[in-house]
Amino acid sequence: MKYLRSESRPLDPIDAALVTALAEDARTSVAELARMVEMSPPSVSERLRRLEEAGVIQGYTVRVDPAALGRPLVAWLRVKPLPGKLVQVAEILRGLPEIVECDRITGEDCFLARACVRSVGELERMIDTIIPFAATNTSIVQSSPVERRLPPVRAAAE
């Protein structure tokens, strides 16, 4: 990870406030952010540019409800590749558009993947693509008591 202005400089309180505000609403204007942190818009723009260059801000996005896209069924797949098939399984997972995120993890399984599908039948067909190369264990999401969120953002002074 790149750091701001020096090799070890953490976020200052203003940077932390900007990151937190943008995580809550990526459409917040620079003018509104400037008002929030009591700075000029050009100064805030420069800070955002530095945060982007440092890799703190990696992009601006929108949250979409998969059900509104016709994909009401969400499942987590734990995937354990057969011996020698790890790279091939990673490629298969990358190639499945239903897989919306995937992490390589420690433990008995190698991958944890989140899929958004139209039906149990579609989920089954997707799993059938994977199982010649890996064992899978699937859990269907019933609800999400904690939605994806920003990890704690702490400024250097905290």
C-alpha positions as semicolon CSV with decimal commas, in nm:
position;residue;x (nm);y (nm);z (nm)
1;M;0,000;0,000;0,000
2;K;0,121;0,348;-0,082
3;Y;0,113;0,602;0,197
4;L;0,038;0,971;0,194
5;R;0,336;1,206;0,158
6;S;0,574;0,969;0,341
7;E;0,627;0,598;0,394
8;S;0,443;0,577;0,725
9;R;0,202;0,869;0,744
10;P;-0,148;0,759;0,843
11;L;-0,462;0,957;0,767
12;D;-0,505;1,288;0,941
13;P;-0,849;1,386;1,081
14;I;-0,949;1,570;0,762
15;D;-0,852;1,279;0,535
16;A;-1,040;1,041;0,767
17;A;-1,350;1,262;0,752
18;L;-1,336;1,278;0,371
19;V;-1,297;0,901;0,334
20;T;-1,580;0,837;0,579
21;A;-1,813;1,083;0,405
22;L;-1,743;0,935;0,062
23;A;-1,794;0,581;0,192
24;E;-2,139;0,685;0,311
25;D;-2,224;0,859;-0,017
26;A;-1,978;0,850;-0,307
27;R;-2,187;1,116;-0,484
28;T;-2,110;1,382;-0,224
29;S;-1,984;1,685;-0,414
30;V;-1,645;1,841;-0,353
31;A;-1,825;2,160;-0,247
32;E;-2,024;1,969;0,018
33;L;-1,711;1,785;0,137
34;A;-1,532;2,121;0,160
35;R;-1,812;2,261;0,378
36;M;-1,799;1,952;0,602
37;V;-1,426;1,988;0,670
38;E;-1,421;2,369;0,655
39;M;-1,173;2,391;0,369
40;S;-1,180;2,534;0,018
41;P;-1,301;2,308;-0,266
42;P;-0,958;2,320;-0,441
43;S;-0,788;2,207;-0,119
44;V;-1,035;1,920;-0,083
45;S;-0,984;1,824;-0,448
46;E;-0,609;1,809;-0,390
47;R;-0,655;1,592;-0,081
48;L;-0,883;1,356;-0,275
49;R;-0,625;1,336;-0,554
50;R;-0,354;1,243;-0,301
51;L;-0,582;0,984;-0,137
52;E;-0,645;0,832;-0,481
53;E;-0,274;0,831;-0,572
54;A;-0,190;0,671;-0,238
55;G;-0,444;0,395;-0,303
56;V;-0,660;0,486;-0,004
57;I;-0,949;0,570;-0,236
58;Q;-0,957;0,303;-0,505
59;G;-1,275;0,411;-0,679
60;Y;-1,621;0,557;-0,647
61;T;-1,912;0,320;-0,673
62;V;-2,283;0,263;-0,637
63;R;-2,457;-0,007;-0,434
64;V;-2,714;-0,206;-0,628
65;D;-2,973;-0,450;-0,492
66;P;-2,916;-0,783;-0,673
67;A;-3,288;-0,866;-0,637
68;A;-3,372;-0,551;-0,836
69;L;-3,155;-0,696;-1,114
70;G;-3,350;-1,022;-1,109
71;R;-3,098;-1,205;-0,890
72;P;-3,277;-1,249;-0,557
73;L;-3,077;-1,551;-0,437
74;V;-2,737;-1,478;-0,281
75;A;-2,505;-1,756;-0,172
76;W;-2,157;-1,798;-0,029
77;L;-1,948;-2,079;-0,173
78;R;-1,650;-2,223;0,007
79;V;-1,431;-2,378;-0,260
80;K;-1,152;-2,632;-0,209
81;P;-0,966;-2,705;-0,535
82;L;-0,854;-3,058;-0,612
83;P;-0,475;-3,105;-0,596
84;G;-0,303;-2,906;-0,868
85;K;-0,622;-2,722;-0,971
86;L;-0,593;-2,400;-0,770
87;V;-0,504;-2,173;-1,065
88;Q;-0,766;-2,335;-1,287
89;V;-1,036;-2,292;-1,020
90;A;-0,942;-1,926;-0,975
91;E;-0,986;-1,877;-1,351
92;I;-1,323;-2,055;-1,347
93;L;-1,444;-1,834;-1,060
94;R;-1,325;-1,520;-1,244
95;G;-1,517;-1,633;-1,551
96;L;-1,851;-1,685;-1,377
97;P;-2,046;-1,356;-1,395
98;E;-2,268;-1,470;-1,106
99;I;-1,964;-1,455;-0,874
100;V;-1,961;-1,094;-0,756
101;E;-1,666;-1,123;-0,519
102;C;-1,413;-1,386;-0,426
103;D;-1,128;-1,402;-0,177
104;R;-0,848;-1,653;-0,145
105;I;-0,853;-1,756;0,219
106;T;-0,660;-1,962;0,472
107;G;-0,792;-2,282;0,621
108;E;-0,931;-2,596;0,466
109;D;-1,096;-2,413;0,176
110;C;-0,897;-2,192;-0,059
111;F;-1,167;-1,956;-0,185
112;L;-1,474;-1,785;-0,043
113;A;-1,701;-1,659;-0,321
114;R;-2,027;-1,465;-0,315
115;A;-2,274;-1,540;-0,593
116;C;-2,595;-1,364;-0,696
117;V;-2,827;-1,589;-0,897
118;R;-3,183;-1,601;-1,026
119;S;-3,275;-1,940;-0,882
120;V;-3,157;-2,254;-0,708
121;G;-3,135;-2,414;-1,052
122;E;-2,895;-2,144;-1,170
123;L;-2,691;-2,188;-0,852
124;E;-2,676;-2,561;-0,917
125;R;-2,560;-2,512;-1,277
126;M;-2,290;-2,272;-1,158
127;I;-2,170;-2,521;-0,895
128;D;-2,170;-2,796;-1,160
129;T;-1,916;-2,586;-1,353
130;I;-1,685;-2,583;-1,051
131;I;-1,714;-2,935;-0,906
132;P;-1,507;-3,120;-1,168
133;F;-1,211;-2,918;-1,031
134;A;-1,302;-2,848;-0,666
135;A;-1,516;-2,946;-0,371
136;T;-1,774;-2,685;-0,275
137;N;-1,981;-2,608;0,030
138;T;-2,264;-2,362;-0,026
139;S;-2,462;-2,146;0,215
140;I;-2,762;-1,943;0,099
141;V;-2,790;-1,596;0,252
142;Q;-3,113;-1,549;0,448
143;S;-3,047;-1,190;0,555
144;S;-2,756;-0,953;0,611
145;P;-2,759;-0,803;0,961
146;V;-2,433;-0,622;0,878
147;E;-2,416;-0,480;0,527
148;R;-2,079;-0,423;0,364
149;R;-1,923;-0,120;0,529
150;L;-1,601;0,069;0,569
151;P;-1,360;-0,069;0,831
152;P;-1,287;0,173;1,117
153;V;-1,116;0,488;0,990
154;R;-0,891;0,640;1,247
155;A;-0,688;0,955;1,209
156;A;-0,325;0,971;1,321
157;A;-0,414;1,169;1,634
158;E;-0,665;0,908;1,754
